[in-house]
Amino acid sequence: MNRPTSKAQQRSAFTLKNIFRNGLFIAVVFFLNKLGPPGSLLGYLCLFVMASRSTEGAIKALSLGALFIVANSYLVSINFVHTYLRFPLVAVAGLRIFWDAYRRSPKVFFQGHLIALLLFGGVSLLCAFINQYFFMVSFLKLGVFVYGVYAIMVGTDLGRTSGSDLTVWFCSMVLFYIAGNLLAYALGVGYTFRGRLTEAGGSLGLAGMTNHPQTQGPLSAISSIYAICVFLYTPYRLRWLMALAAPVLLVLCYLSAARTGIFAVALAICLILGITILLSQGRKRIRLNISIPQLILMIFGGTVGLFLLEVFTGGALSSKFSEFALKAIREGGGSSFSFSQMFESRMPLIEQSLYGFHQSPLTGIGFGTELDPLWAATATLFTAPTEKGFLPTAILEETGIFGTFCFVVFLILFFKNYLSKRNVVAIGVMACFLLLNLGEMMFFALGGMGLYCWSILGAAIALGDRVVERG
């Protein structure tokens, strides 16, 4: 198949036919996992073939593989195939990406933020070696994270200025994600997690097509900010599909009871619109494909709609949102809001991370580890998940001051790089990603939902020059 090589051809590729074809392919490969281990093997075979054929195929394979990992076990079969093949898939995809980058644009390897990422990996590995606390666990987790993220950012940066366009694929994936959640809800399995059925409206939110409400929330949030950016900045005639998808994703996020997700999206939108206004002039400016009056009218219309809904429901909307923000109404019927309560449920995890940091402030306890005796008793090389609810304290605990400093340098150089390139979509998605990790730390989890989020960030990077207009 010939790849589009001009803006006109890129727009012509964004058609209902292509969206449907991509969506159908995603659905077929995804639901192969319903057939048990043989189906999962066949599904991964498709992913490995995709990953080995091209950089674009590798990025697509990683994003679809991420949905395998986080899927609701009532919709698909979660088995040993996923445990042992998810990391080799990352390896194969990375090799293909690095080979293409070496042939097409070797300089892409040496961007400042990528060098900083490698530095973070090296320093964190040295710190873990010094501590010798589950060193092999830290080594494998760190290797997968740095390798996988480096590959995604290299591969999608290649597509930033090339003729290929991943937007059709990722928009199709977002639409499939919505359809999968609606299917789970219709089948009555949307309020499940870890094989246990819970009642709708109980203490747990909607898990939908994912394995947990705390997975549903971040995935819906980061998908929604990407959909919003596609609508605001791309020239595609059918971008209105993403305008419809975004509010649905926000509703899914709300139903998951993921407090941080809604606020992450709201703050990210404010950030990208602010940057757009500041950089809307000059020879290299950001292109907003709706006028400012239209945008203001949309915001005004949404505000009026919420106000009318509040009036007609007798205040039920604000009451529900308050309950959502606080996770539950406090005992005794109190309804006052305190910002500190937003992180109340995460305080035990934050305090645990601070305790670990105080044990080894310079080098940390080890990347991807924790001091909990139960975790230490059950951790293995392939299954050693940690629960860290707040990224700043978690990174301090695991990598200490030295590793945290390198991580902050990576973030600074990332934002500086894409701000200079006027890639406001990458900036917005990364901002949302970081804010999500203030409530559910999965930034480094390439064996879980972190891979999906990094894939969406890669899609944002790939949009690149398509959001820039040169005078």
C-alpha positions as CSV (number, residue, x, y, z in Angstrom):
1,M,0.0,0.0,0.0
2,N,1.4,3.4,-0.9
3,R,1.8,5.8,2.0
4,P,0.4,9.3,1.7
5,T,3.1,11.8,0.8
6,S,1.2,15.2,0.8
7,K,-1.2,17.0,3.0
8,A,-4.0,16.5,0.5
9,Q,-3.3,12.7,0.4
10,Q,-3.1,12.6,4.3
11,R,-6.6,14.2,4.4
12,S,-7.9,11.8,1.8
13,A,-6.6,8.9,3.9
14,F,-8.8,10.1,6.9
15,T,-12.0,8.6,5.6
16,L,-14.9,6.6,7.1
17,K,-13.8,3.7,5.0
18,N,-10.3,3.7,6.4
19,I,-11.5,4.3,9.9
20,F,-13.9,1.4,9.6
21,R,-11.2,-0.9,8.2
22,N,-8.8,-0.1,10.9
23,G,-11.5,-0.4,13.6
24,L,-12.6,-3.8,12.2
25,F,-9.0,-5.1,12.2
26,I,-8.5,-3.9,15.8
27,A,-11.7,-5.6,16.9
28,V,-10.9,-8.9,15.2
29,V,-7.3,-9.1,16.6
30,F,-8.5,-8.0,20.0
31,F,-11.3,-10.5,20.3
32,L,-9.1,-13.4,19.2
33,N,-8.0,-13.3,22.8
34,K,-11.5,-14.6,23.7
35,L,-10.5,-18.0,22.3
36,G,-8.1,-18.7,25.1
37,P,-4.3,-19.3,24.7
38,P,-4.6,-20.4,21.0
39,G,-6.5,-17.2,20.2
40,S,-4.0,-15.1,22.2
41,L,-1.1,-16.7,20.4
42,L,-2.7,-15.9,17.0
43,G,-3.4,-12.4,18.2
44,Y,0.2,-11.9,19.2
45,L,1.4,-13.5,15.9
46,C,-0.5,-10.7,14.1
47,L,1.2,-8.1,16.3
48,F,4.7,-9.5,15.7
49,V,4.1,-9.5,12.0
50,M,2.9,-5.9,12.2
51,A,5.9,-4.9,14.3
52,S,8.4,-6.4,12.0
53,R,7.2,-4.9,8.8
54,S,7.6,-1.1,9.4
55,T,8.0,1.6,12.0
56,E,4.3,2.5,11.6
57,G,3.3,-1.2,12.1
58,A,5.5,-1.4,15.2
59,I,3.8,1.6,16.8
60,K,0.4,0.2,15.9
61,A,1.3,-3.2,17.3
62,L,2.4,-1.7,20.6
63,S,-0.8,0.3,21.0
64,L,-3.0,-2.7,20.3
65,G,-0.9,-5.0,22.5
66,A,-1.5,-2.5,25.3
67,L,-5.3,-3.1,25.0
68,F,-4.6,-6.8,25.3
69,I,-2.9,-6.3,28.7
70,V,-5.5,-4.1,30.3
71,A,-8.6,-5.8,28.9
72,N,-11.6,-6.9,31.0
73,S,-11.3,-10.7,31.7
74,Y,-15.0,-11.1,31.0
75,L,-14.4,-9.9,27.4
76,V,-11.2,-11.8,26.6
77,S,-9.1,-14.5,28.1
78,I,-6.2,-13.3,30.2
79,N,-3.6,-16.1,30.2
80,F,0.1,-16.9,30.2
81,V,0.5,-15.8,26.6
82,H,0.2,-12.2,27.6
83,T,2.7,-12.7,30.5
84,Y,5.5,-14.0,28.3
85,L,4.9,-12.3,24.9
86,R,4.2,-8.7,25.9
87,F,7.8,-7.9,26.5
88,P,9.2,-9.7,23.4
89,L,6.7,-7.6,21.4
90,V,8.3,-4.4,22.8
91,A,11.7,-5.8,21.8
92,V,10.8,-6.6,18.2
93,A,9.0,-3.3,17.7
94,G,12.0,-1.4,19.1
95,L,14.4,-3.2,16.8
96,R,12.3,-2.4,13.7
97,I,12.0,1.2,14.8
98,F,15.7,1.6,15.5
99,W,16.6,0.0,12.1
100,D,14.4,2.4,10.2
101,A,15.6,5.4,12.1
102,Y,19.2,4.4,11.4
103,R,18.5,4.2,7.7
104,R,16.2,7.2,7.4
105,S,17.4,9.8,10.0
106,P,20.2,8.8,12.4
107,K,20.1,12.2,14.1
108,V,16.8,11.4,15.6
109,F,18.6,9.3,18.2
110,F,20.5,12.2,19.6
111,Q,17.7,14.6,20.6
112,G,18.2,16.2,24.1
113,H,15.3,14.6,25.8
114,L,16.2,11.2,24.5
115,I,19.7,11.5,25.8
116,A,18.3,12.6,29.1
117,L,16.0,9.5,29.1
118,L,19.1,7.3,28.7
119,L,20.9,9.2,31.4
120,F,17.9,8.6,33.7
121,G,18.0,4.9,32.9
122,G,21.8,4.7,33.5
123,V,21.7,6.6,36.8
124,S,18.7,4.7,38.1
125,L,20.3,1.4,37.2
126,L,23.5,2.4,39.1
127,C,21.5,3.4,42.1
128,A,19.6,0.1,42.0
129,F,23.0,-1.8,41.8
130,I,24.3,0.1,44.8
131,N,21.2,-0.9,46.8
132,Q,21.1,-4.5,45.7
133,Y,17.4,-4.7,46.7
134,F,15.7,-6.9,44.1
135,F,18.3,-5.7,41.6
136,M,17.1,-8.0,38.7
137,V,13.6,-6.7,39.1
138,S,14.8,-3.1,38.8
139,F,17.1,-4.1,35.9
140,L,14.3,-5.7,33.9
141,K,11.7,-3.0,34.6
142,L,14.1,-0.2,33.9
143,G,15.3,-1.9,30.7
144,V,11.7,-2.4,29.4
145,F,10.7,1.2,30.3
146,V,13.7,3.0,28.8
147,Y,13.9,0.8,25.7
148,G,10.2,0.9,25.0
149,V,9.7,4.6,25.6
150,Y,12.9,5.5,23.6
151,A,11.6,3.4,20.7
152,I,8.1,4.9,20.8
153,M,9.5,8.5,20.8
154,V,12.0,7.8,18.1
155,G,9.5,6.0,15.9
156,T,6.7,8.6,16.2
157,D,9.2,11.4,15.7
158,L,10.1,9.8,12.4
159,G,6.5,10.1,11.4
160,R,6.3,13.7,12.5
161,T,7.5,15.1,9.2
162,S,7.2,12.1,7.0
163,G,4.3,11.3,4.7
164,S,2.9,8.5,6.8
165,D,0.1,9.4,9.2
166,L,-0.9,7.3,12.3
167,T,-3.9,9.5,13.1
168,V,-6.4,7.3,11.3
169,W,-5.2,4.3,13.3
170,F,-5.3,6.0,16.7
171,C,-8.7,7.6,16.0
172,S,-10.0,4.2,15.1
173,M,-8.5,2.8,18.3
174,V,-10.2,5.5,20.4
175,L,-13.5,4.7,18.7
176,F,-13.0,1.0,19.3
177,Y,-12.2,1.7,22.9
178,I,-15.5,3.6,23.3
179,A,-17.4,0.7,21.6
180,G,-15.7,-1.8,23.8
181,N,-16.8,0.1,26.9
182,L,-20.4,0.3,25.7
183,L,-20.3,-3.4,25.0
184,A,-19.1,-4.2,28.5
185,Y,-21.8,-2.0,30.0
186,A,-24.5,-3.6,27.8
187,L,-23.3,-7.1,28.8
188,G,-23.4,-6.2,32.4
189,V,-19.7,-6.8,33.0
190,G,-18.6,-3.2,33.1
191,Y,-18.6,-3.0,36.9
192,T,-16.1,-5.8,37.4
193,F,-12.5,-6.0,38.4
194,R,-10.1,-8.9,39.2
195,G,-12.9,-11.4,38.5
196,R,-15.3,-10.1,41.1
197,L,-18.7,-8.7,40.2
198,T,-19.7,-5.5,42.0
199,E,-22.9,-3.6,42.0
200,A,-23.3,-0.5,39.9
201,G,-23.3,2.6,42.0
202,G,-21.2,0.9,44.7
203,S,-17.8,2.0,46.0
204,L,-16.1,1.1,42.7
205,G,-16.6,3.0,39.5
206,L,-16.9,1.7,36.0
207,A,-14.2,-0.6,34.7
208,G,-15.8,-1.0,31.3
209,M,-13.6,-2.9,28.9
210,T,-10.6,-2.6,31.2
211,N,-9.6,-4.7,34.2
212,H,-10.2,-2.0,36.9
213,P,-11.8,1.4,37.3
214,Q,-8.4,2.9,38.0
215,T,-7.4,1.7,34.6
216,Q,-10.5,3.0,32.9
217,G,-10.1,6.5,34.3
218,P,-6.6,7.3,33.0
219,L,-7.1,5.6,29.7
220,S,-10.4,7.5,29.0
221,A,-8.8,10.8,30.1
222,I,-5.7,10.6,28.0
223,S,-7.7,9.4,25.0
224,S,-10.1,12.3,25.4
225,I,-7.3,14.9,25.3
226,Y,-5.9,13.3,22.2
227,A,-9.4,13.3,20.6
228,I,-9.8,17.0,21.5
229,C,-6.5,17.9,19.9
230,V,-7.3,16.0,16.7
231,F,-10.6,18.0,16.5
232,L,-8.9,21.4,17.3
233,Y,-5.8,21.1,15.2
234,T,-6.0,18.7,12.3
235,P,-7.3,19.6,8.8
236,Y,-9.3,16.4,8.4
237,R,-12.9,16.8,7.3
238,L,-14.0,13.9,9.6
239,R,-12.4,15.3,12.7
240,W,-15.9,15.9,14.0
241,L,-15.9,12.2,15.0
242,M,-13.3,13.1,17.6
243,A,-15.5,16.0,18.8
244,L,-18.2,13.4,19.4
245,A,-15.8,11.0,21.0
246,A,-14.3,13.4,23.5
247,P,-17.4,14.0,25.7
248,V,-18.2,10.3,25.7
249,L,-14.6,9.6,27.0
250,L,-15.0,12.2,29.7
251,V,-18.3,10.5,30.8
252,L,-16.5,7.2,30.9
253,C,-13.8,8.9,33.0
254,Y,-16.5,10.3,35.3
255,L,-18.2,6.9,35.7
256,S,-14.9,5.3,36.6
257,A,-14.8,7.7,39.7
258,A,-11.3,8.7,38.6
259,R,-11.1,12.1,40.3
260,T,-7.7,13.0,38.9
261,G,-8.7,12.3,35.3
262,I,-11.2,15.1,34.8
263,F,-8.9,17.6,36.4
264,A,-6.0,16.4,34.3
265,V,-8.0,16.9,31.1
266,A,-9.2,20.3,32.1
267,L,-5.8,21.6,33.0
268,A,-4.2,20.2,29.9
269,I,-6.9,21.9,27.7
270,C,-6.2,25.2,29.4
271,L,-2.4,24.7,28.8
272,I,-2.7,23.9,25.1
273,L,-5.2,26.7,24.4
274,G,-2.9,29.2,26.3
275,I,0.1,28.1,24.2
276,T,-1.9,28.3,21.0
277,I,-2.9,31.8,21.7
278,L,0.7,32.8,22.6
279,L,2.1,31.2,19.5
280,S,-0.6,32.0,17.0
281,Q,1.5,34.7,15.3
282,G,4.9,34.6,13.5
283,R,6.5,32.7,10.7
284,K,6.0,29.4,12.5
285,R,2.7,29.4,14.3
286,I,0.2,26.9,15.7
287,R,-2.8,26.3,13.5
288,L,-6.2,26.2,15.2
289,N,-8.8,24.8,12.8
290,I,-11.7,26.5,14.4
291,S,-11.9,30.2,15.0
292,I,-11.6,31.7,18.4
293,P,-15.3,32.9,18.3
294,Q,-16.4,29.4,17.4
295,L,-14.3,28.0,20.3
296,I,-15.8,30.6,22.7
297,L,-19.3,29.7,21.5
298,M,-18.6,26.0,22.1
299,I,-17.4,26.7,25.6
300,F,-20.4,29.0,26.3
301,G,-22.8,26.4,24.9
302,G,-21.3,23.7,27.1
303,T,-21.5,25.9,30.2
304,V,-25.1,26.8,29.5
305,G,-26.0,23.2,28.9
306,L,-24.5,22.2,32.3
307,F,-26.3,25.1,34.0
308,L,-29.7,24.0,32.5
309,L,-29.0,20.4,33.4
310,E,-28.2,21.5,37.0
311,V,-31.5,23.4,37.2
312,F,-33.7,20.6,35.7
313,T,-32.1,18.0,38.0
314,G,-32.6,20.1,41.1
315,G,-28.9,20.4,41.9
316,A,-28.2,16.7,41.4
317,L,-25.4,17.4,39.0
318,S,-23.3,19.4,41.4
319,S,-24.1,17.0,44.2
320,K,-22.9,14.0,42.1
321,F,-19.8,15.9,41.0
322,S,-18.9,16.8,44.6
323,E,-19.3,13.1,45.5
324,F,-17.2,12.2,42.6
325,A,-14.5,14.6,43.6
326,L,-14.4,13.4,47.1
327,K,-14.8,9.8,46.1
328,A,-17.7,9.5,48.6
329,I,-19.6,11.9,50.8
330,R,-18.0,12.0,54.2
331,E,-19.6,10.2,57.2
332,G,-22.1,12.5,58.9
333,G,-23.4,14.0,55.8
334,G,-20.8,16.7,55.4
335,S,-20.5,18.2,51.9
336,S,-17.8,20.9,52.3
337,F,-14.9,20.6,49.9
338,S,-11.2,20.6,50.8
339,F,-8.5,20.3,48.2
340,S,-6.5,18.1,50.6
341,Q,-9.3,15.6,50.5
342,M,-8.6,15.0,46.8
343,F,-5.4,13.1,47.8
344,E,-6.8,11.7,51.0
345,S,-7.2,8.2,49.6
346,R,-3.6,8.3,48.4
347,M,-2.0,9.5,51.6
348,P,-1.1,6.0,52.9
349,L,0.8,5.4,49.6
350,I,2.4,8.8,49.7
351,E,3.5,8.3,53.3
352,Q,4.8,4.8,52.4
353,S,6.9,6.3,49.6
354,L,8.2,9.0,51.8
355,Y,9.3,6.4,54.3
356,G,11.1,4.5,51.6
357,F,12.8,7.7,50.5
358,H,14.0,8.5,54.0
359,Q,15.7,5.0,54.1
360,S,17.9,5.8,51.1
361,P,17.5,9.5,50.0
362,L,20.3,9.7,47.6
363,T,19.9,6.5,45.6
364,G,16.4,5.3,46.4
365,I,15.3,1.7,47.2
366,G,15.4,0.5,43.6
367,F,13.4,1.2,40.5
368,G,10.0,-0.6,40.4
369,T,10.3,-2.0,43.9
370,E,8.7,-1.3,47.3
371,L,9.5,-2.2,50.9
372,D,6.2,-3.8,51.7
373,P,7.0,-7.3,53.1
374,L,4.1,-8.8,51.2
375,W,5.4,-7.4,48.0
376,A,8.9,-8.8,48.8
377,A,7.5,-12.2,49.5
378,T,5.5,-12.5,46.2
379,A,7.7,-10.5,43.7
380,T,9.1,-12.5,40.8
381,L,11.0,-11.4,37.7
382,F,7.9,-11.4,35.5
383,T,5.2,-10.4,38.1
384,A,6.3,-7.7,40.6
385,P,3.7,-5.0,40.3
386,T,3.9,-2.1,42.7
387,E,1.1,0.3,43.7
388,K,2.3,3.9,43.9
389,G,-0.4,6.6,44.0
390,F,1.7,9.8,43.5
391,L,4.5,10.1,41.0
392,P,6.7,12.8,42.7
393,T,7.1,10.8,45.9
394,A,7.3,7.4,44.1
395,I,10.2,8.5,41.9
396,L,12.0,9.9,44.9
397,E,11.5,6.6,46.8
398,E,12.6,4.4,43.9
399,T,15.5,6.4,42.4
400,G,16.4,8.9,45.1
401,I,17.6,12.4,44.5
402,F,20.1,11.4,41.8
403,G,17.5,9.6,39.7
404,T,14.8,12.2,40.3
405,F,17.1,15.0,39.1
406,C,17.7,13.1,35.8
407,F,14.0,12.5,35.4
408,V,13.2,16.2,35.9
409,V,15.8,17.0,33.3
410,F,14.2,14.6,30.9
411,L,10.8,16.3,31.3
412,I,12.2,19.8,30.9
413,L,14.0,18.9,27.7
414,F,10.9,17.1,26.4
415,F,8.7,20.2,26.8
416,K,11.4,22.5,25.5
417,N,11.9,20.3,22.4
418,Y,8.3,20.1,21.4
419,L,7.5,23.7,22.3
420,S,10.3,24.8,19.9
421,K,8.7,22.5,17.3
422,R,5.3,24.0,18.1
423,N,3.9,20.5,18.7
424,V,1.2,21.6,21.1
425,V,-0.5,18.2,20.9
426,A,2.5,16.4,22.4
427,I,2.8,19.0,25.1
428,G,-0.9,18.7,26.0
429,V,-0.9,14.9,26.1
430,M,2.3,14.7,28.1
431,A,0.8,17.3,30.6
432,C,-2.3,15.2,30.9
433,F,-0.2,12.1,31.4
434,L,1.8,13.6,34.2
435,L,-1.2,15.0,35.9
436,L,-2.9,11.5,35.8
437,N,0.1,10.1,37.6
438,L,-0.7,12.4,40.6
439,G,-3.6,10.0,41.3
440,E,-2.5,6.7,39.8
441,M,1.2,6.2,39.2
442,M,1.6,4.2,36.0
443,F,4.1,6.3,34.1
444,F,6.7,3.5,34.0
445,A,4.3,0.6,33.6
446,L,5.1,-0.6,30.1
447,G,3.8,-4.0,31.1
448,G,0.4,-2.4,31.9
449,M,-1.7,0.6,31.1
450,G,1.4,2.8,30.9
451,L,2.0,1.3,27.5
452,Y,-1.3,2.5,26.2
453,C,-0.7,6.0,27.5
454,W,2.8,6.2,26.0
455,S,1.3,5.0,22.7
456,I,-1.2,7.9,22.8
457,L,1.7,10.2,23.5
458,G,3.5,8.8,20.5
459,A,0.4,9.5,18.4
460,A,0.5,13.1,19.6
461,I,4.2,13.4,18.7
462,A,3.5,11.9,15.2
463,L,1.0,14.7,14.5
464,G,3.9,17.0,14.7
465,D,4.1,19.5,11.8
466,R,0.5,18.9,11.0
467,V,-0.5,21.4,13.7
468,V,2.0,24.0,12.5
469,E,1.4,26.6,9.9
470,R,4.3,28.5,8.3
471,G,3.9,32.1,7.1
